[in-house]
Amino acid sequence: MHVSGQTRILAVLGHPIAHTASPAIHNAAFDALGLNWRYVALDVDPRNLGSALRGLTTAGLVGVNLTVPHKIQVLRYLDSMDSTVKVLGAANTLKFQVRGTKPSIHGCNTDGYGLLKALKEDFEFHPRGKTVAIIGCGGAGRSAAIQLASVGVGKLILINRSRSKAIAIARRIRALKPPSRPGGGRTICVFTPEPCDMVIQATSLGLKTSDPLPLTSQQLWQLAPRFFFDMIYRPAETPVMRLARKMGCRTVNGLGMLLHQGAKAFEIWTSRKAPVEVMRRALKREIYGT
């Protein structure tokens, strides 16, 4: 697509951002539908998030996606939000709007939708009544925990370096109205894992080759999951995924979650049905070279 003065611009903001595959899937979708739109990646230090959003909104961008570490911090800059953000307490998709002459920022969250679609597509996994451990209680982990609670997961095991973050998520789940509590409120926050059906790895550990494992082999043996889902998709297999696979777990990376949360964001911005299979092929080319 030729970039011109009429080209509409979107972006993904993160820190770091070099790993992102979002531009590949969105630009492929724009081309497939003949839209004169383009999507770029911008590295934004969290200290500069507010000023970056003000500048991008004023510059006339359509909106942005947000990845690590901006999904919770961004809430203070929103002028409005949909029910997903109110429930999940984090935003990953922003739509910039103009009310009168003043630009405004509307927040959405498509992570929960993308997670459930990916678990069903990749594992035929239905969370209701199951025990799920979530590693990491940042924006992605919080969204995953609350989304799983909302569909009736049996028990949640929240594992995080900071116990206070895990407790805050448990309290948020218990406070949902109408009540949406796993197993009648049996959400637990632990550092000593117990057997579960699935582990969801929701930290950024694994993006860099120098990163430590987000959990030890002993913890993984204690969790003894059948399924291991890592939200990271580049590299295609993280060290902790290799460890889980060697222990007999079925493992999947975050490719499917990225695809489906991206498709939902595409529809929010364009009001057009996302060409999911086009986006899937572009994503596989980007990550696997096939």
N, C-alpha and C positions, 0 to 999 in steps of 0.2 A: 504494500500500500504506500502510495506517495504521500509524504508528510507535507502539509501545506498550512496556510493560515486558517483553514477551516478544521484542521485536525483537532479532535478532542483528546485530552490527556488524562490518564489515570496513573497511579503509582502504588508501589508497596514500600512502606517505611519500616526499617528495622535496624538493629545494631548488634551483631554484624548482619550483612545483607548479601554478601557475595554468593552464598549457597542457594539463593532463591531460584525456583523454577517458575514462579508465577508469570513473569513476562512471556515466557514461551507459550503457556496455555491460553492466556488472554489474547495475545496478538494473533495466534492461530484462529481463535474464535472470531475476532473482528474481521480477519481476512475471509473466513468462510461465509460470513453474513454480508460482506461488502460494506462494512462500516469504516468510515474514515476516523478511526480511533487508534490510539497507541498507549501502551502500558510500559512503564519504566520502573526501575528499582533505585531507591535512594537510601543511602546510609545516613541515619539521623541519630545523633547522640541523644539519649533520653533527657539530658539537660536542656536540649534545644527543641524538644517536641512541640511546645506551645507556639514558639515563634515560627517553626516550620509549618505548622498547620495554618496559622494565620496567613503566612505568605502564599501557600498553595491555594487556599480558599480565595484569597484576593486575586490571585493570578488566573482564576477561572477554571481550575481543574474540576473534573466531574466528581472525583472522590479518590479515596485511597484504601488499600488494605494495610493492616498493621500486623507485624509479627514481633518476636522477642526483641526488646522487653517492654513494649508499649501498650499492651492490651488493657491493663488495669489503669495505668497512669493517665491514659487518654480520657478517662471518664470526666475529669475536671474541666475538660475543654469542650464538652458536648453541649449544644444548645437544645437538643432533643434526642430521644432514644426510643427504640422499639421495645417490645416486651421481652425479646431475647436478652437484651442488655440488662434490663431491669432484673430479670431472673438470674442470669449467669454472673452479673457483676463484672463483665469484661466486654470489650468491643474489638472486633477484628476487621470490620468493614464500615467505612464512613462515606456518606453521600453529602456532597456540598450543595447547598441550596441557596437561592437568593430570595429573601423576603423583603419586598420593597426594594430598597437600594442596599440593604445590609446582607452580606453573606452569612450563612449559618451552617452548622455542622450537625448532621443527623447520624447517630450511631446504631449499628446493627451487629449481630453476632451470628455468623454462619458456621462456626466451629462445631457446635453441638450437632447440627444437621449433618455436617460432613463426617463426623465421627460415627454416628449411627449408621449412615449409609455405607461407610467403609467396613465396619464390623460385620454388617449383614452380607455385603458383597464378597469380602475376602475370606470370612470364616463361617458364614451362615450362623453368626453368633447373635443371640437375642438376650439382652442383659437382664430381663425380668426374672427375679428370683435367684440370680447368680451372685457369686462373690467375686468382686473385682478389686484389685490393688492398683492404686494410682501412685506413680513415683513422680513427685514434684507438685507443688501447690501454688505455682505462679498462675499467670493468666490462662494458659492452656489447660493446666491441671484443674484449676477451679472450674472452668467451663465444662470439662469432661465430667467431673464429679457431680456437679449440679444437674447436668443433662442426664446422666445415668440414674440419678435419684428420681428425676421427673418421670422416667419410664419404668420405675419399679425394681431397680436392682436390689437383690436381697441383702447384700452387705458391702460396704465400702471400706477398704483399708487404705488410709491416707498416710503416705510415707514422705517426709520432707525434712530437710536439714533444720528448718525452724519449726518447732512444735506449734508455735503460736499461729502460724499460717494454716496449718492443718486444723487446728481447733476452730479458727475463724470460719473455715469452710463448713465444718460440721454444724456450727451454730447457724450459719446461713441456710443450710438445708433444712434444719429443724424449724426454722422460722418461716419457711415458704407457705404462702397462702394461695390456694388451699394446700393443706399439708401434703408434702411429696417426700416422704421419708422412706429410705430403703429399709425393708424388713421391719416396719413399724418403729423406725427411729434407731436402729442398731448401727448407725454410722460409728466407726471407731477410728481413732487416731493412734497409730502405734509406730514404734521404731523396731519392734520385734515382729517380723512377718508371721503370718499363719497361712495355711493352705487356701488357695483360691482357684477360681476357674480361669481368670485372665489377669495379666499384668499389662497396664498401659503406661508406657514410659513417656512422661510429659515434660522432661527437663530439656535443656539445650546441650547437655553433655553427650558428646558424640559427634558434634559438628566439626570439632578440631581433632586431629590425630593425637594431640597431646592431652586431651581431656581424660580425667579419671572415669572409671565406670560409675554410673549413677547408683548402682547397688552391687554388693559383693556376691561372689558365687555362693557363699553360705546363705545369704538372704534369699537368693533365688531358689536354692534347694528347699528352704523353709516355706517359700511361697508355693512351690511345686505346681505352677500353672500349666494348663494344657495349651493355652494360647498366650503369645507375647506380641504386643502391638507397640511399635516404636513410632512416635509422631515424627521423628526425623526421617527425611527421605533422601537426603544427600549428605553423606554417602548412602548408597542403596542398602548396605548392610553395615550397621554400627558394631563395634566390639561387643557390646552387651547383647545384641541380637545373635551374634555368632556363639556367644556363651550359652544363650538360651536354646539355640538350635542344637548344640552339642549335648544339652541336657534332655533333649527329646521334645522340646516345645515346638509347636507350629508357630512360625514367626512371619510377621508382615511389617513393612515400613509404612510411613505416613503418606505414601503416594496417593492412595485412594481417598484419604481424608482431604488432602490438598485439592484433588480433582473436584470433589463434590462441594467442598466449602467454596471453592473458586467459581464453580458453576452457579451456585446460589448467589454469590456476590455479583457475578455478571448480570444475572436477571434483575437484581436490585438496581443496578446502574442503568441498564439499557431498556428495561421493560420488554425484553425479547427472550424467548426460550433459548437457553444455552445449548450449543451444539456439543453435547457431552462427549460423543465418540471422537470428534475432531480434537477436542481438548485432551482426551485420553491419549490419542496417538502422539500428539505434540509433546505431552509430558513424558511418555516413554522414550521418545527420541532424545529429549533433553537429558534425561537421567541415565538411560541405558545405551543410547546411541543406536537404537533399533527402530 
